[in-house]
Every structure is written in structure tokens, then in C-alpha cells.
Amino acid sequence: MNQTEIINIFTKRTLGLTFVLSAAAFAFGQEKAGISGTVVNKSNQPVPYASVTFSNKANKLLSDATLTDEKGQYKLDLTPGNYDITIEAIDYKKSLINKQISAAGNIGALSIEPEKSATNVKTQDIEGIVLTAPTTKAYKVELDKRTYDPSQDIVSKGGNLQDVLSNVPSVSVDTDGTVSMRGSSNVRFLINGKPSALLGIDDGANALQSIPADQIEKIEVITNPSSKFEASGTAGILNIILKKSKKTGFNGSVIGTLGYLPQTNLNANLNWRKGNFTWFLNGGGGYRESKNTSRNNDYFTNAILDKDLVQRNTNSETKSKNNNYNASAGIVYDITEKTSVNASGTVRTFDSENFGNIDYGYTPLKNPFYTSNRTTFGTNNNLAFQGDFGLDHKFDDKGQNLSLSLSLQRSRSYNDTNIDDTIDNLKDIINQNTINKSVIGKIDYELPIGEISKLEAGYRIDINTNDYSNDVRESTTTKPLDFLKPYTYDATYKETFNAFYLQFKSKIGKLAYQVGVRDELSNVDINYLSLDPKVDPVVTTKNYNNLFPSVYLSYEFAKDNQFLLNYTRRIDRPRSFFMIPNPNYSDNQNIFDGNINLNPSYVDSFEFGYSISKKKFTLNPTLYYRHQTDDTKMLVYNKLAVDEDGIPLDPQRIESHTKPINLGTDDRYGLDLNFSWDATSWLKFLGNVDAFGYNTKGSSLYDTFDEKGNPIQAVANFNGKGFSTRARLSTTVKVDKTFSFQIQGSYRGGQKTAYQDRKDMYGINFGASKTIWKGDGTLAFNVQDIFNTRAMRSTTYTANSVRDSYMQWQPRQFSVSLTYRFKQGEKVEQPKKKKDVNANATGGDEQGPM
């Protein structure tokens, strides 16, 4: 694509929307004056952390609020006008005065009187006041989760969720887009505490790329989820919290991105809060190109050619063009001070075109045998809808709450692929259609018991249905276009989960504890109908009833110093398409076989951690151990290609198959170390090191062929143990108040078993950020994988072959983005009158992840 085409794409797809949103932004943005002042008591002593609200008498949209710092001082930008000023603080009477703000400057001291029964509590007991200004800590540690704030992540500005996850401590993203935690890819994704149509049916890399980084408020990394969370995901849960501003009036931001490989994006976040109503609108879209390169060199031993070594070289390159758009809108209405209802809707589209070219070359020893070429052209169209409804009710001011929610989701995916192969002038046409429908309902109840204890209980139901339609047609020079019967089928996969949980948390001195249990009743129905008359229809029902306990202990032996100990039990349910026989036919020499007999695997997970948080330094080392049974492994094996009557097509036509199986045990143990260090006012470090050992046990029989081409059974040995590391370090340099840059390096150590040897991998990213327009704008530039080194290399061993593999999901990329913010102010919530003494010890769970 030349420069002119890139500019045309950017102009057509983003410029018009930019003008519209920018016009709306400037319409609400007016000239403001910077004011300052202090809040003092009757003794003229400063009052720290007081809430100061400025209500514009002529236009409520111009109202704003702030907090005083530890010295009782505050600063704020306001549009000149007449304001009613409300001052509130713990153990002080509410104060209301009127002032005319006409110009920038100090408006003097505002006085506030103490309550007659003031208890003079320490400032650390204040809760419920939150500032949206960036904190000095990129992440914080709680008993059952870690919270990562991507706002300070320069290298992912203008990017997407996949880019952000590449920088999250304890999380890594492989070159094919696979997300893993502590070396395990069985990660459960949630959006605002629940599964989402935004992530599509199978949480693939394309779905991660469709969520803009600018829409993400924070990411909760839950390596050992409590009983309140669903039990799926043996590696843990990543809960993506999207932005929903609580600022008064109208505010928002617009961000546009232009980059190479060619990409353009435009996204907007708009919020409005007035009276009892709050609404938000997030949306945008963009165009993106990608390039995937892979090479496989297979070495086969086959006596048909006098025991010569047969080599098959496969070179594949796939280029894709993607368009994605998404929009979310919602509203919250406060019926009373204690009851509110909310509703939101989301729509997401994703379209792509893929161009693939695969070259095969067979070589028996030194003499060329034959070569073939396979070209593909595919289109993919995805459309997803989601509607969410909820009700929240507070019975009193002591923390007794009830929350009800319902989520309705529907997504569909249409995939069409045309394939031309020079072998026999082969032509394939593949149509794969998938429709997913989901209903998620849940109830959560919280009951405080005394001053330091709380009981939580809830119920959740999930009903998910996936309908698959897979048509594969094939023709050659000697055969007209006809259905390839073994790979043409219809299937329905339906799963229903009923879950109940009970959780209690309290505190004894410095020891905080939380114990819970979750009961999940699972029902899975599979109906499979093949066009092949030799294959009987399959109707399978699977039922599971499992208890999942969780125990959390926290001992705070000094301020901001605590030990953490926890245990949970988790489940890994097979993906739906893993259980559909022959779900994927895109290459007649590399075939994925489903396994309808797959069962869940289970993991017992233990963690022992320490957390220390100082003003400039945070350290969180965690020792962990996971024991997994019936682990799902990918079995790779070879077969001689045969026709529909079972007759070999050619002595050297070898099919490589991949099939998921339940196998043996997998033990992992290690040290996960996260740290942040503000070395100076201009230099910050954020790092993560995961050093872990692994011990895998298991072997399986599979069908293959011997040296003479006769069918036999062989043994795949998955046994292996060893030690590996993953590390990441981000260095941020603040040149001045408006300009910063960041360098991020990542390393993934190799892993070796009897079955596979995976090499190590590293990459370096760079980002720079410049604040412009008096703080209302940000200009950012980043380069992903500067030295183009992020590629996966591995060697896989089978009974009659060795495969050397190379795969690069995406080459080096760079982008520049421009963000404009309007009506930016501080978010203030009124302070609560009583603090939950367990808040810091037991984590938030504010999203209701049941």
C-alpha cells in the first residue's frame, strides 16, 4: 500500500468523525480561570482531604469539584461566574457560601466548623473520595487481586487491549496473540466483571485488538480468584474495567491514531452527569493491516523410499486487512438515594480479508521430489450485540446491599475461504458460520455483621449456545465440485451453569481472613450431524457438580506491610470448538481434529506473598504452586493421506494432525515478583519477573504409520520438567512537565519437555508522550518490537518426525496518536460516614464478578 492510499484511508474513515466529535468537544470547552484556596477550621488550622464543590448558579454543566491536599490546599480550573461553594469533611459541619469567580488567583481561606461529637479520626479512615488524576503507582496489591492502571503506559497509547496486556505484570502475550499468566494460557477474560460479546466467541486475538486502549480504565489481575468469581480459568481471571466517568457535567475525550503497518483509529469517550442521571457513550473504529509469517520444516522417516529421510518444508505468509467498529451507550438513574437502575448496550463489528500463500517442498534425501503451492483468500464478518440491565439497592448506610443484573448477548461469525492448490489442481471452498447466544443473570447480597465482619452470598446462571455450520467443498481436474463429506457438518453446543456462593470475611487484630465456597452445576449438550454417511449422528450430554473452596489470609504487621496467604480450586472447561469433531479444515496437510470426549481439568492453587508499599517503592513477591489434573495437551501426529475409500493417495502425501486430549498432571511452582520504583522525580521503573519450574507427566497412544507405511499405534510422551523465566521492565523518563518517554523490554525463557523444545524470545518497545494545549491534549508516538525479534521458535518430536517451527504474528510497527480532552476535572464522591475496616484486606469486588 502506497502513501497516497494510506492517506485516503485515513481521510475517508476518520477525518469526518474527528470534525464532528471535536466540534462537540469545543462547544463544551470554554475559557477557564485557575483558582486556588485553602480550607481551615476555627483555629485557622488546615483541614486535609475536604470536599469542595463549586456549583455554577447560571449553568450546572459548568460545575466542578475537588479535594484539599494534606495541607488543606486545593487548585481548580473554573469558568468565571457566580458559584455556590459547598465544603464537607469528616467530623465537620457542612458549610455553604457564595462567591463570584471573575479571574484567576487565590480566593482565600474557606472556614468550616467541627461537629459537636467529632471523634477526630485519622485521615486514613476517610473513604469514598477518589481523584482521577494519575497516581504515582501503576498497580496496587489487594488480598485477592492486583489492579493495573494503564494511564501511565506510554508504549500502548493509541493501541488496543492486546497492546495494554503486553505491559501488565504477571501477564504475557505470545506472538500469536495468546495471553497467558505465569506460563499458562487458560485465562478467563471478563469485561466489567462478566463475559462480554465484545470479546467474541473464543476470546481470540482479533477480539483483543478491537477494544481501544483509551477505553480501558484499569485491569484487575486475579491469579487466585475467590469464590465470588466464576470458577473457570485455571490460570486466573483478567477483568477489564472500561471507563465510566463520575465527573459532574459534560466531559470526555477523542483520540485518533495513524500508524504502520497501515492502521487508522478514531475513538471517543463521552460522559454527562446531571442530577439523578448519568450517561456515557464510548465508540469508534479503525482500519488495520497485519502480516503473519510462519515456517515449518518436517523431517519424516519412511522406508518406502529406502529409509531415506524425507523433508517437507512449509513456508506460509498471511496478510490481512481488518475493519472494526464498536459503540457502547448506557445510563444510570438514581430512583432514590439508596436505589438506582442502569441499562447499557454494546454493538461491535469486525470485518477482515485474508490473503495466504503456502509453499510445500518435499525432498527425499538429496533429490527433489515435488513441490506444491497453496493460495487462500478468506473473508470474515463478525457482529456482536450485548444488552445489560441492573438494579442496586442499599438497605441502610451500614453496607447491606443487594445487586441484580441481567446480560443478553448475541454474536455471529461468518468465514468464507477459497483455496487453490497445485496438487491435482485442487480447489476448496470452505464456509464456516458460528452463532453464539448467551444469557447471564446474577444476584449478589452483602450483609455487614458488627463493625468488622461481612457475609456475602449470591446466585448466577449462564446459558450459552453455539451453533456451528461447516461446509467444505472440493474439486480437482478429475472430479467436479462436491462436498468433502468428512468435514461438512452442523453442530450445536449448549452449556448451562448454575452457581451459588457463600463468603465470609472478618478480622482478628492484625489478621484479616476471608473464607468461601462456590457450588457450580454444569450441563453440556452436544449435537453433531455429519454429511458423511459413514459417521453416525452424535448426541452427548455431560453433567458436572463441583465445589470450589477459597481461603484468604492477610497479616498486617506494619503500615503498608502485609503477608498474604491463599488457596483456591479452579476448573478448566474445554472450549466449545475443541469438542466438535473436525472443526477446522483449512489445509489438507495440516488438520485440526476435535475431541468430543474432552473433560474439564482441575487445579489446586496456593499462593504466599508479601506486599510493601512506600511512597516511592512498591514490592510484591509471591511464591505459588499449582497442581493440575487431566490437563489438556495438544497431540501432534502424522497420517498418510487417503481417499474416501481409505486408499493412500500418494506415498509421500502426509497429513499432520493436531488434537486436544486430557492427559496426566501438570505442576508449576515459582516466584512472581512485581515492583515499582520512583527513583527520582523524573525516573520511574516498573518490573515483573516470573521464575518458575514445571513438571509435566503423561503419555498417550495415537494412530500413525510405520516405516513401511502400515498403520500402527505409537506413544506420545509429554513427560518433562525444567525451569524457565519471564521478565519485563518498563523505564519511564520525565524530561519536563509535558514530555516523557518510555522504554519497555520483555523476555520469555525457553521451555523443554520430551515432546517439545521451545526457544526463548525477547522484544523491546518504545513510546513517547507530549502534553499540549495547556493539558487538554496529548501527542504520543510508539514503536512495537523495535528490533523485530518477537518470533516463536520451537522443535516438536513425534514417533516418525521432527518439526522445526518459526512463527511471527506481527512484524515491527509504529504509530502516532493525538488525544483531546475536554471538561476535565476531578471526580469527587461524598465521604462515607463509616469505614469498612476490611476494605484493604479483602479487596474490592466492586464489579460484582459473580
Secondary structure, DSSP 8 states (H G I E B T S, - for coil): --HHHHHHHHIIIIIHHHHHHHHHHHHH----EEEEEEEE-TTS-B-TT-EEEEEESS-GGG-EEEE--TTSEEEEEE-SEEEEEEEE-TTB--EEEEEEE-SSEEEEEEE--B-TT-----GGG--S----S--S-SEEE-SS-EEE-GGG-GGGTT-BHHHHHTTSTTEEE-TTS-EEETTB--EEEEETTB--GGGTTT--HHHHHTSBGGGEEEEEEESS--TTS-SB-TTEEEEEEE-----SEEEEEEEEEEEETTEEEEEEEEEEEETTEEEEEEEEEEEEEEEEEEEEEEEEE-GGGTT-EEEEEEEEEEEEEEEEEEEEEEEEEESSSSEEEEEEEEEEEEEEEEEEEEEEEEEETTS--EEEEEEEEEEEEEEEEEEEEEEEEESSTTS-EEEEEEEEEEEEEEEEEEEEETGGGEEEEEEEEEEEEEEEEEEEEEEEETTTEEEEEEEEEEEEEEEEEEEEEEE-SSS-SEE-GGG-EEEEEEEEEEEEEEEEEEEETTEEEEEEEEEEEEEEEEEEEES-TTS--EEEEEEEEEEEEEEEEEEEEETTEEEEEEEEEEEE---GGGSSSS-B-S-TTEEE---TT---EEEEEEEEEEEEE-SSEEEEEEEEEEEEES-EEEEEEEEE-B-TTS-BS-TT-EEEEEEEEE-SEEEEEEEEEEEEEE-SSSEEEEEEEEEEEEEEE-EEEEEEE-TTS-EEEEEEE--EEEEEEEEEEEEEEE-SSSEEEEEEEEEE--EE-SSEEE--EEEEEEEEEEEEGGGTEEEEEEEESTTS---EEEEEE-SSEEEEEEEESS--EEEEEEEEEES---------SS--TTHHHH---TT---
